[in-house]
């Protein structure tokens, strides 16, 4: 591609054996839309290289693995305001607010479903039954090819299926499970979701907002037995 894209790092190259693997990279938790040769970095940017199988989805537009980015430095040298939008039924809003404050992010607050603007980073907090009707967020009821997230909520109920690298269901999450994920709506900044199948799940998800829990992850699920990164690896 004219030298604009990375093909190999430390001898690991893009290939098609056993499925299609290639190198991708993220800047502050957003998958870069251009080749590495065309990207100018700003002070404080976090760059992460990702070698992955992309048969399930050619794009993972946003990840949680650069936390507390993109809230600290935004994109292309521009820092954007952060707004936390919480369901009235959740008790985890203060936990999310404090986690961001501890990370050096001053976040405002708003009601669920507030106007979406391209210059605002949003964090939606609440049970999936409260969030599922929100514009943009309902993409989490679709496959990774649409959402970029290897988890999918049922359209009929708050069932959460956890997916493997091929986009197939590896297991169904039990009650008390939470999810921290990021999506990238068109013409907007990343939108983070701190949610769960029930309030206990939301509480567990909110507790994951730490660098030690999220670093280098696409998304993280908080099971009653402990957190796991998505996609779920399966044997065989």
N, C-alpha and C positions, 0 to 999 in steps of 0.2 A: 504493500500500500504506500509506496513511495517513501518509506522510512518514517512514517508518522505514527505508527502503532507498535506497541511492544509485542514481540512474538515469543520471546524466551527470557526467563529469569533463572539464574543458577542452574541452567541446563534443563529446566522444565519448560517444554514448548507446547504451544497449541497443537492439538491433534484430533483425529477422529476415531481413534481406536477405543472400543467400548463405549461409544457415545461421543458427543462433541464437547471437547474441553478447550477453553481459551482463557486468555488473561483479560481482566477488566480492572478498572481502578475507580476509586471513590475519593472525592475531596470534601471533607467535612460532612461525610455521611450521604453524599449525593453522587450517584454514578455519573462519571464525566461523559458529556455528549460528544467530546472531540478526542482525537488522538493525543497522546502525551506530548508530542512535539509542539502542539498548538495550545497548550494550557499554560497560562502564566499564574504562578502562585502568589499569594499574599502572606505577610507575616502571620504566623500562628496557625496556618492551614494544616490540617491533618490529612495525609495522603495514605491510602490503604490499597494494596494490590491484592487481587482476588483471582485465583485460578479455579475455575468451576466448570462443571457439567451444565450445559445450557439447553438441554433437550426440553425441559419443563417450561423454561422461559428464557428468551434471549436478553431480557432486561430485568434487573433488580434496581429500580430507579432510586430508592432511598433505603438506608439501613440505620439501625440504632447503634451500630458498633463504633461510632466516633464520639459518643457522648462524652462531654457535654456539648459537642458540636452537633448540629449547626447553630446552636443557640448562642455560642460565644462569638464566632467570627463570620457566620453567615456564608455568603458565596461571593467569589470574585472581589474580595475586599470590602464588601458591603455587609454590615451587620443589621439584621432585621429585628423589629420588636417581637416579643413573645407573648402570646395570649393563651391562658388556660381556660378552657370551657368545661364546666362540670355539670353532670346530671344532679338534680336536686336530691336524688335518692342515695348518692354516694357520700361516704365519710372520708374519702381518700384525697379530697382536693387539697387540704392543708399539707398532707404528706408530699404531694407532687410539688406544691409551691415551695416548701422548705428545701426539697432536694435541688430544685433549680437555683434557689437563693444560695445554698451551700456551694454550688458549682460556679457562682459568680454571675448568675443570670437574673436580672430583674424582670419579672413577668407580671403582666397585668392579668385581669380576669374578665370573663364574659359569660353570658348564658349560652347553652347549647344552641347551635344553629345560627349563631351570629353571622353577619355578612362576611363571606370569604373574600379576602383581598390578596393580591399577589405579593404584597410587601409585608406580610405578617406570617410568623411561624405559629401554628396552632397546636395545642395539645388537648385532645378530647379525652375526658375522664368519666368513666361510668360503666355500668353493666351493658353488655351488648344489646340487651332488650331496649335500653334507652338510647343507644348510639346508632342502631342499625338504620334508622330512618333519615339520618343526616346525609345531606348532599356530600358526595365524594367518599364518605366512609363506607358506604354500602358495597364498595368494590371488594371488601374483605369477605363477601359471600361468593366470590368468584375464584377461579383458578389462579395460580401464580402468574400465568401469562398476562392476566389483567391487573393483578394487585402488586406483583413482585414479592409477595409474602407467602411462605410455605406453611400456611395455616388457613383454614377456611371455616367460617361460621355457616351453620345451616340456615337456609332461608325460612324454614318453618319454625325453628325454635333456637334457643341459645346453645345449641350443641356445637362444640369446637373440634374439628378434625385437624390433626397434626400430620403434616405431609412429609414424604421422603424426598430425596433430590430429584426424583422423576416426576414429582407432583402427585404421587399416589398416596392414599391414606395409610399412614403407618400405625396410627392408633386414634381412638376418640378420647378426648380429654375428660377426666372425671369431674364431678362437682368440686367447686373450690379452686378451679384453675383460672389463672390470669394470663394476659398477653400484653407484651410491649412490642409494638411494631411501628414502622414508618411507611407512609405512602407519599406519592408525589402527584397531586392533582394537576391537570393541565394548567399551565400559565400561573402556577402558584409556587410558594415555597413548601418545603416538606411539612406534612401533617403527621403528628405523632398520635398514637392511640394507646391509652392505658386503660385496659378493659378486662372483662372476665365474664364467665358464664353466670356468675352470681356475685354478690357483694364481697364474699370471702375471696374470690378470685381477683377482684379489683384491688383489694387490700394487698394481696400478694404481688400483684403487678406493680403497684406504686412503690413497693419496697425494693424493686429492682433498679430504680433510677440511681445507679451508682456506676462509676467507671469500671470498677472491678467486676460487676455483674454483666455489663453490656459490651465491653470492649471487644472489637473484631467480630461481632455477631450480626447476622442479618436481622433477626428478631429473636426474642426470648420468651419462652412460655414458663409460667410459674405454676408448677404442679404442687399438690399437697405434699408430695414426697421430695420436692426440691425443684430448682430451675433447670431447664434444658434449652439448648440452642436449636434453632430451626434452620434448615430442615433436619428431621430426625434421621440419623443414620440407621440403616437396617442391615442385618447380616444376610449374606447370600446374594 
